[in-house]
């Protein structure tokens, strides 16, 4: 199957509908047309459909397999390549499939190294983040990794996070603080939580992009909320408490130095250095002039990702995990 990396338009009929004087109905015409399309599709080679070879065809469509990895309807994943090692892309808020422009060249680069690229949906995907949580995210990512271990005999995975998924570690709290009305909505969320109504939805104006519970709004926007992981106000010790568990895992922090979601008062160079120290000496790449999505630094992003995979990528579940 393929995944389209561009907008598609519905096809239009190649001939007008049959008139009432015709012995054949318009419905049978549709049936015949669909049958012809099906025969054409079935006669095409699965490996060459769309032209080219590898994980991306000539139409810039992703070639791979789609599968279920958990019991929920949303728990669907798409994998390019059929290899024993996987790079799992974790999108940010409102993201789903095809979230960033560098995924296409990354899939091609991974193919050359015999790695699969995995994109997946979970409860937080698209507008679902407002009624989910980091704890739920972690549970469903664990289910995906377990699928690869138990069903495909995986020899190791690399987690590649974007935005709230942690590839561009911008503080959601600090960004939200720049928007009008946030302080009042934090007070409302705190009040709802104290009344045992944390799972109820906030007013629509609190988060126009998605319905959001009082708990998740507080988690994302309040000082020291559950989602408050990268804020520049944290001390060295506070950052270490949040990120120190990464010290035993090879980690690359790829920071967009022109991230439009980071407030201007934040010293980005100082912040990325502090984040890396908190992770026990994580490697860093400062993407000069890179915006939040790195759409203007695609080549550099792919190069940096591939370098750490070649050098520090897992060679099996005993290395580096026990």
DAZIUR-V722604 format. One record per backbone hydrogen bond with DSSP energy under -1.0 kcal/mol. CO is the residue of the C=O (numbers start at 0). NH is the residue of the N-H. If there is no record, write none. Layout:
co,nh
CO,NH
CO,NH
//
This chain:
co,nh
0,63
2,61
18,21
24,28
25,29
26,30
27,31
28,32
29,33
30,34
31,35
32,36
33,37
34,38
35,39
36,40
37,41
38,42
40,43
47,50
50,57
54,62
56,59
60,56
61,2
64,78
66,76
71,74
73,75
74,68
75,120
76,66
77,118
78,64
83,154
84,115
85,157
86,117
87,159
89,161
91,94
94,125
99,102
101,105
102,106
103,107
104,108
105,109
106,110
107,111
109,114
110,113
115,86
116,79
117,88
118,77
121,124
124,127
127,130
128,131
129,212
132,136
133,137
134,138
135,139
136,140
137,141
138,142
139,143
140,144
141,145
142,146
143,147
144,148
145,149
146,150
147,153
155,85
157,87
159,89
161,164
162,165
167,169
170,174
171,175
172,176
174,177
175,178
178,181
180,184
181,185
182,186
183,187
184,188
185,189
186,190
187,191
188,192
189,193
190,194
191,196
192,195
196,199
197,214
199,213
202,205
203,206
206,209
211,201
212,216
213,217
214,218
215,219
216,220
217,221
218,226
221,224
224,227
226,228
230,233
234,238
235,239
236,240
237,241
238,242
239,243
242,245
243,246
245,248
250,282
252,284
254,286
255,258
258,261
262,265
265,267
266,270
267,271
268,272
269,273
270,274
271,275
272,276
273,277
274,278
275,280
275,281
276,279
282,252
284,254
285,287
286,256
286,289
289,257
290,293
293,296
296,300
297,301
298,302
299,303
300,304
301,305
302,306
303,307
304,308
305,309
306,310
307,311
308,312
315,318
318,314
//
